[in-house]
Amino acid sequence: MVTFRFITVGENLGTRKLGEKTRNELLPLLRGDERVILDFEGVNIVSNSFADECLAKLLLFMPLEDLKKKTTFRGLNDFVQMNIAVAFKRRIQAMGKH
């Protein structure tokens, strides 16, 4: 297993630009052979924009089932967990409309 620590990106993760940069750092790990721990320990805020750009847009690169098999979340506070869940839900709905 390999751990991606979001605290290295920042305590408050808010912009799409930062989300895209972080997603581009995550993708090579997800394409590897190891399971990836997405560690949010110490992160206070993840905006819907960051969550969509960084995490939900991973669905453009791999199916949800594959993403679930490759990743596990750790250290989420309730606010961060909610915003990530909302971003995935919205992304899945948007993809279903095309």
N, C-alpha and C positions, 0 to 999 in steps of 0.2 A: 504494500500500500504506500501511496505517496500522499502527503498532506499539502493542500494549498491554503495558506493562512491569509485571509482577507485583511487582517489587521496590518499587514505589510503594505496594503494599498491605502488604508486610512481607517479612522474610527467612524467617519461619516461618509458614506458612499452615495453620491447624489446625481452625478451627471451621466448622460448617455455617452459622452466622449470617454469618460473614465470607464464606463461599463464596457465599451467596445475594446478599449486597450486591455482591460482585464480579461475579457473573453478571448482575445488573441493570445494571451499568456496561458490561459487554461486549455485551449484546444489541443496543443501538442501533448499535454498530460493525458487528456481524455482519449487521444488516438493511440496512446501507449498501451502496454499490456496490463498495467497495474490498475487497481481500483483507486479512485481519487477521493480523499476526504476533503470536503469543502468546509473549512474551519472558520467560523465567524466569531470565535472567542475574542472579546474586546471590542467588537464592532457595535456601535450604538444605533446607527441609522443606516438603512438601505432604502433608497427611494424606489418608487415604482419604475421610474425611468432607468435607473441603474440595474435593477433586478431584471427588467425586460431585456435590456441591451446585453448584459453580461451573461445571464443564465437562461432566460426563456428563449432567446434567439439561438441557443445551442440546438434547439429543435429543428433548426434549418440545416443542421449538419448531421444529426442522428435522430432516429425515432425515440420517442419518450421511453419505451421499454429498455432500449439500449442505454439511455442516459441513466435510468434508475439502476441498472445493473452495474454501471461504471462508477457511480458516485454514492456517497453518503454524506449527510449534513451533520455538522457538530457545532455546538456553542451558539445556537441561535436564541436571541431573546424573542419575546412574543411579537414585538413590532416588526422585526426583521423577518420572522417566519411568515407573518401575515402578508407583508408586501411581496415576498417571493412567491407565495402561493397565488396571490392575485395576478401577478405578472404571468405565471405559467397558465393560469386559467384563461386570461385574456388572449395570450399568444395562441393557445390551442383553439380557442373559438375563432380567432382571426384566420388561422390556417384552414379551418374547416369550411370557411366561407368562400375559399378560392377554388 
